[in-house]
Amino acid sequence: MPELQTLLTGLAFGESPRWHGGRLWFSNWGTQQVVAVDLEGKSEVMVRVPTTIPFCIDWLPDGHLLVVLGREGLLLRREPNGELVTHAVLSSLAHIWNEIVVDGRGNVYINGGDFDAPGIIALVTPDGSVRQVVDSIAFPNGMAVTPDNKTLIVAESHGNRLTAFDIDADGNLSNRQVWAALEGAAPDGICLDAEGAVWYGDVPNKCCVRVREGGEVLQKIHLDRGCFACMLGGVNRQTLFLMVAQWRGFEHMADQARTGLVLTTHAPAAGVGWP
C-alpha cells in the first residue's frame, strides 16, 4: 500500500484534474469554481463558472482553457481577458454532458447523454464544427488519448470496462474494442502512464486502480471514500493525484459537508498523453 499524503482539504467534489503550468487544476463541483493548487498545497480560484455541476476542463493546444457546462450543453472558452465565451453548442446532441479531453491536434472529445439512456461521444474539430462520433456508451466518464494521438480510451462506468477507439485522420473514432474488462468496477476519471497502463478512480468501490490492457490489476489503492478521478503530474509527471470525497448523490450536494480531498502518492511510471 503506497503512502498517501493530503495536499488539499475542504473541497466539495474535486473533478476533472489536469496538470497544467506546474499546478494541478480541477473543477470543484458544487462551488462554481475551477481551482489550481501547487505542490505545497497553496490553492487559488482561477475561474468562476455560471453553473454548479457538472463541469469539466481541458486546454486547447494554443493555451485557451475550455470548460464544459454539462446541464447547459455548452463548451466555453476562456479569453486572455478572463471572459468566458461560447466555443461550441452541444445541446442538440444530448441533454447532459460530462467529461472532456483535447488531443495533441486540437480535436476536442466530450461525452454525455442521459442518466437513463446510453451515452455518446461528440467531437468539436479545430474549425468549430460539432458532430457525434460514438454512441451506445454505458455511462461515459473519464477519457484519455495516447501520446501518438492514435487511440482514445473511455471509462464506461455502468459497463464495468475501459473501451478503446482508433482515432482516424479526420478525428472520427473507429475500431471499437474492450481495452480492459473490469468485473465489479465502476471506472470514473482516468489517466495514462508511460508503461501503457491506465489509472482509474472508482467511487462505489472506494479505490484507485492501475491496470494494463487486458484488465490485469497492477496496483490498487484502497481509500475511505470514493475516488472520482486521478491524474499524473508533478516532478517528471510521476506524482499521482487522487480526487476523493464522500458521495451521497446529486440530491445531497448542497447540504453535504465538504469531505473532498486531494491526495498524492508516488507513481511507478510517469504520466503521458492527454489530458
N, C-alpha and C positions, 0 to 999 in steps of 0.2 A: 504494500500500500504506500503510494508516494506521499511525501509530506506536503500538506496543503497550507498555504498562507492566505490570510484575509487581507485583500487590498482595499476594499471599499465596503461600507455598510450603509444601511438606511435607505436602500432603494425600494421602489415599488416592485417592478419586474424588469430586470435588465434583459434586453433582447437585441438581436442583430449586431453582435460585437464585430468591430473591424479594427485592425491595427493600421494606423494611418498617422504619418508625421511624428513618429516617436511616442504616440499615445494610443490607448485603447478608447475608441469611440463606440457608443452604444445608444440605443433607444431606451429610455426609462418609461415604460408603459404606465399609463395612469397619471402621469405628471405633465405631459405635453412637452417633454424635454429630450433633446439629444445632448448627451454628456460625454466629455473626454476626461480620462484620468491617466496620469503618468505613473511610472513605476514606483514612485514614492508614495502614491496614494492621494496626490493632490488632484482634485477634480474641479471641473468648470463646466457650466452650462453653455453650450456652443450655439444651440438653435432652440427656439420655441416654436412648436407647430400647432396649427389650429385643429387638433383632434387629440383624442386620448389614446385610443387603441383601434386596430393595430397599426403601427407604422414601423417601417424598416428602412435601412440606409445602405448606400454604397456610393462609390465615386466613379465618374467618367474619367477616361484617360487624361482629359485636359484639366482635371482638378476640381471640377464642379461637383458638389455634393448633391446626391439625389435622395429624396425622401418619398416613400410610398405612404399615401393616406388610404388605408385599406377599406374603410367603410365608404369613403367618398369616391373611390375609383379614380384617384388622381396620382400622377407621378410628378412631384415638384422638383425644381432645380434651384439651388441657392446661387444667386448672382454675387459678384465681388462686393457689392454694397450691402450684402446680407439679406436682400429681398428674396422671398420665395416666389417663384413664378411657375406656371404650368409648363411642364416639359412634355407630357402626354396625357391623354384622357383614356382611361381603361374601362369605364363603366359600361360600355356597350358589350363587353365580352364576359363579365362576371360581376356579381354583386359585392363580393368581399375579396380583398387582396391581402397577401401575406408577405412572402419573402422575395428578396431581390438579389441578383448577382450580376455584375458587369464583367464581361470577359476582356481580354487584352486588346481586342479590336474595337471595343466600344459598343458591342451588342449588349443590350440590357434585357435580361430574362427576369420575369416576375411571375409568381404563381399565385393561384387563388381559386375561388369557387364558392359554393355554398356549403354550410356545415352538413347538410343532409343530401348532398349530391357529389359526384366525382369532380375532382378539381382539374384545372388546366394550367398550362404554362404559356405565357404570351411573350412575344419578342418586340422590343422597341429598337429599331435599327438606328444607326447614326444619322440617317436623313430624317428621322422623326416619325416614320411610318410604324403602325401598330398592327400586329396580327397574331392570332393564336397559332401555336406550333405543336402543341401536345394536348391530348385530352385524357380522360379516364385515369387521373392520378388520385390515389386513395389518401385524401387529406395531405396535400403537398406542404412541405415545410422547408428546412434548410436546403440550399443549393450551393454547389461549388464547381469550378471549372479547372481542369488540369492545366499545368503550365504551358503545354503546347497548344492550347486553345482548341483541342480536338474532341474533348469529352466533357459533358455536363452530367453531374450526379445530383439526384434529388432524393431527399428523405420522404418516404411515404409513411406517415405516422400511423395511419389506420391500415396500412398494408404490411406492416412489420418487415420493411425491406428498404434497401437503398437501390435505386434504379438509375441506370446509366443510358445516355444517348450520345450518338456521334453528332458533332456539330459540323454541319455542311458549310460549304464556302459562302452560301447566301445567308447563313445564320439559322436555317431550319434545323430541326432535330430529327434524327432518324436512327434506325437500328436499335430500337428499344430492347434493353436486356436487364435482367436482375443482376446487379453488381454484388449484392450480399443479401441473402435471406436471413432475417433476424427474428427467430421464433420468440414470441412473447415480448418483444421490444417495441417501443414507440419512438423511433428516432425523430429528433427535432432539429435544432441547429447543428450544422456540420462544418468541418474544415479538413483540408488535405495536408499530408506531410510528405517529406522528401523520400520516404521509403515506400510510397504508394499506398499508405494506409489512410483511413478516414477515422476521425474522431467524431462521435455524435453525442449530443445531450439527450437524456431521457427523463421526462417529468414524472410519469407514474411510477417508474422503477427506481427513481432517485439515484441516478448514476450517470457517469460519463464514460464512454466505452471507445476503445480503439480497435478497429477491425481491419482486416485485409480483404481484398477482393475474394469472393467466395464465401465470406462470413466467418472465418476463423477469428476468434476473440484474442487479441494480443494483450490487452490490458483493460481492467475495469476499475474505476474509481467510485467507491460507494460513498453516498452523501446522506445527510439528514433531511434533505429537502429536494425538490425537483430541480433538474438541470435543464434549462431552456435552450441553451446554446453554448458553444465553445469556440475559441479562436486561438491560433498560434501567433505569437508576436514577441515583442521584447528583443533583447540582445540575440542576434542571429535567428530571430523568429523561433526560438526554442523554449519560450515560456508559454504554457497552456493556461489560458484564461477561461474560467467557468462562470457562467451566469446562472445563479441559483436563487430559488425563493420557494416559500410555501405556496401551494396553489389550491384554492377552493372554488375556482370557476370564475368566469367573467362577471357573473352577477354579484360577486362579493368584492370586486376590486376596489370599489370606492370606500368600503368600510373596513378593509383589512389592514392589519398592522404591517408596517414596512419591513418585511423579512428578507428583502432582496440583498444579495451579497455578490461581490466579485471576488472569486478565489483564484489563486495561482499555484502552479506547480511546475517543476522542470519536466520537459517532454523529451522522449528518447530521440526524436527526429525533428528537424526544422519544418516550419510551415512553408508551403509552396502554393502556387496557383492563385485563383481568385475565389472568394474575397481574401 
